Amino acid sequence: MRHEPEGARLRRVLRQRAFAVAFLVAGVLVFTWPFVRAPALQLVPAFVHLVVAWGLVVLGLAAMARALSRGEPDAGGDEDERRG
């Protein structure tokens, strides 16, 4: 079993497509929750929830972008090379 630093493992997970899909689904659920819950949230709590959810989504997207930019290339090669 190979040992890798925790930061490298986290970057590898953040680069996975499955993580991006799960992040998208979780983001949609978090954004729609104040509108579908019963009883409905009042205006101020719903606004606070949406602002916090938006902030978390932005932080998650920034973490994924940083992991992609600092990651080493995949073993399969560049996507443009496969097209040509």
Buried (B, 14 or more C-beta within 10 A) or exposed (E): EEEEEEEEEEBBEBBEEEBBEEBEEBBEEBBEBBEEEEEEBEEEEBEEBBEEBEEEBEEBEEBBEEBEEEEEEEEEEEEEEEEE
